[in-house]
Structures are given as structure tokens and as C-alpha cells.
Amino acid sequence: MSVLNELLEYQKTDGDLRKIEQELSASEDYKKYAQARKFMKTAQERLDAQDKRAAELRALRDSLYAQCEETVKAIDEYSDIDEMVDGGGDIAFYKKNAQSLLDKLRALKGELNKLISDVENVTEEYKKFKEQTILMQKQYKEYKEKYEALKGTHAEEVAKINANLKKISKSIPADILEKYAAKRKERIFPILVPLNVDRCICGMDFSLAQQGKLAGGNVIECEHCRRFVYKQ
């Protein structure tokens, strides 16, 4: 049997394996498991980022509290403004400074109130996300077990197909098998397709020179869909 025929036989057998894979991936157990797995991959990073953000906001809140206290102390110095005026001070200057400090205090309190609201929102988001993470952890464990059990029902059939693939592969050059495996990993299927007049199944046309290379059971790679094209 020629290499081309061996490859076609290999693809046909591999197609049986792919059908099982598609059946498994279409199951609700796999979908739930995959959803939880995807979530868990980034969950810790997101929790850490939210925790860091909350810490930054709390530090900023503490800084604003400190600034408010300092401003209040500065305002308190003008509590005896009458004595300061009696001592020869300029009342207009004192009032201007006092007003400036009051304006600063109002601005600081406004920033502080907004910041407190931001801290509460981030804290609430963190709490909700942590609860969601705990639920996803349970879902991941539960549906992983269900998915593994479902896979187990096909284990014998899959083992037979893989044994057959291994047997067929002995007659196929390693470099061709490597390319086949790479394309299979990219979810290209079928990987080998017949030339349709002068085109690939994806619609890409081949020059006469390219078609000439198909003589003797050779294959060419489509530049568009990257499938192997052969001539029947």
C-alpha cells in the first residue's frame, strides 16, 4: 500500500477517534468541567489583583484621614482669632487662611467619602468573586469526575483505535506524521482532501505546476487552509 493510501487509512481511523472526542466535548459534563477549569486558571490572579486594589484604596483612605486631622488642627489654631487680632494680627489675613483651610477640609472630606464608597464596592466585588470561586471549585471537582467517568465508557474503544493508529503509522514517514499531528492539534479535519478539479475544498485553486506535483500519490499543502491535497 502506498504512503498516500496509508495516510488515508490513518485519517479514516483517526476520524473514528475524533467522533468520540466530539461526542465527549459536546456533553454537558464536559462543558461544565471546561467552564470551571477556564475560570480556575485565572481566579487566583483576579483575587490577588482585587485584594491589592483594596489594600491600595485603604492606604489612600488612611492618608486622607491623616490629612483631614492635620487640617482640623490647623483650623483649631484660628479658634482664638480675637486674641490674635488684639495682638496686632491682620484679621483679613487670618480669615483668608481659615477659609482656605475650611475649603481644603471640605475637598478632603469629599474625596474621603468617594473613596470610602470605592473601598466598599471593591470589598463587595471581592466577596462575590470569592464566593463564585468557591462554587466553581466545587463544580470543577464534581464535573471533572463526571467527565472522567464518561470518558471511561469509551476507554476500551479508544484503546483499540489508538492501537490501530499505531499499527498504521509504522508505514508512514515520521515527518509526515508529525505534520499530520500538528494540523490535528490545530483542529484541522479532514487533513487530507482530494483535489476538486483544480481546487482545494476551501476554494483555493492550484496552478498546473502545483497539480503536476500530485502525480504518483504525492500531496501538496494548501496555502489557505493548510490541508494536504491529493489527486484521486
Secondary structure, DSSP 8 states (H G I E B T S, - for coil): --HHHHHHHHHHHHHHHHHHHHHHHTSHHHHHHHHHHHHHHHHHHHHHHHHHHHHHHHHHHHHHHHHHHHHHHHHHTTTTHHHHHHTT--HHHHHHHHHHHHHHHHHHHHHHHHHHHHHHHHHHHHHHHHHHHHHHHHHHHHHHHHHHHHHHTTHHHHHHHHHHHHHHHTTS-HHHHHHHHHHHHTT--SSEEE-BTTB-TTS-B--HHHHHTTGGG-EEE-TTT--EEE--
